[in-house]
């Protein structure tokens, strides 16, 4: 009787657990509106790092620069089958999963391997491509290096956050592994002999070697699992309905062998077009776009930074009363915190951190972050300028019946501005150069555009030389204009 009772209770417990699991799964599926959400807005935003031909790269199509490649074709197929438009967002590879988790993009397709570590944080589709890895070396070193074990005492480079970067650290002994965010940077480091090899996917290695006669590819001989050498589309964790819908497209791609039959040959044609004319003059539109965004970011950041700086400086100089004391402490804390943290971290926090609350575009995020940073420094310039104004000026104004606010506005601030004009000018020139930091979130300023040109043309140094000249022209011109206004104020 006891055995029957125990058996009955065990059976009931199993039934209850099964129902509970089924209920949880059903509730989870019911709460998943990822597919409906994408179809409702009519767009599928794809994040990618377009410096990895033939997977994704930029090419000139009908006179316009656009992101193309095998992965873009896969994204277009998924979007078409969902009945929505594909929108491609470019950013550095190591920022892609962060962008996915914070809702900046709906999916990531960037030659990404569905490794167990990544599966803990995002959901992957079925794999759409199975590849392998090679190591790119200088052709002159072909007799020296045979595989990964040949680099003892040498340096191998790999894209930060990639499978090759992690595996190179695990599977090499006595070898230094250097990570960089851009493959084009790695190739430049290779050609300038800063590193001796670059580990990357076979199709990308073949693309670089085919378009650069100074490079060669050797087998990597890394011990890798199927997930380490395959590529899949990534979606936010829990996007079950969206992943299932994408899987239908991926399965069709594999059944029809579209990657090898259609997508890779089309990417190859774009690569040949890119290398027909690799002169920097051919890419003047890309550099002009970079100048445009650099100036937009700089001018907007100085404008909003100046307004914030004035408010912060006045708050820091407030005296008397509990409210003014609290305001002074808050302003001081803000200035010290901003000046004590790197601008790059601030840019990433505004774009990704605030992205959890409000979906800010990359350009707006960059302007906000740099404005907040600039405001802290300008506040100190203004505070110093106000303190430099003789106290007699304030006393004379007050004796004439001016209020403290009127005195500050018409007497103190104009003189302070005149005193701190060189410092403000220096801040403006500094921001022209510091605007390059926003390239990490995909804003098309000069550094971002130069990286694209480098990956398109397989030329490492020339694009850098061009933007150096452009930055000098911008800063020198700004410096001359600021000096002109400074002399004019001195004569007034």
Order of alpha helices (4+ residues) and beta strands (2+ residues): alpha-alpha-beta-beta-beta-beta-alpha-beta-alpha-beta-alpha-beta-beta-beta-beta-alpha-beta-alpha-beta-alpha-beta-beta-beta-alpha-alpha-alpha-alpha-alpha-alpha-alpha-alpha-alpha-alpha-alpha
